[in-house]
Amino acid sequence: MNWKFAMILVEIEEITGEEVCELVEIYNFNTEEADKSPAFCKARIMSPEELAVAHYDVDRDGVNRWFYENGRFTFKWSMLTGEREVDWIANSNSDKD
């Protein structure tokens, strides 16, 4: 897998326990190396066909929890777009102990 759509878990609401997910495009850049950590960016759906592909990928794979379990998310509001931006920072090796 070099690229696919995915719903990634980005936070769990403290009060309600509700899972908050984002639709993204996931990429594997290091397919030949031992570190096969994926990267993601905000999904761009430009046609009904792409929407169908996104639905298929998410329906097949369910919610992706890898990023939530292996790092932390931060959120900020974009003054340019007025939308929430999501950033992710991987856990360091010491965080995994």
Secondary structure, 3 states (H helix, E strand, C coil): CCEEEEEEEEEECCCCCCEEEEEEEEEECCCCCCCCCEEEEECCCCCHHHHHHHHHHHHHHCEECHHHHCEEEEEEECCCCCCEEEEEEECCHHHHC
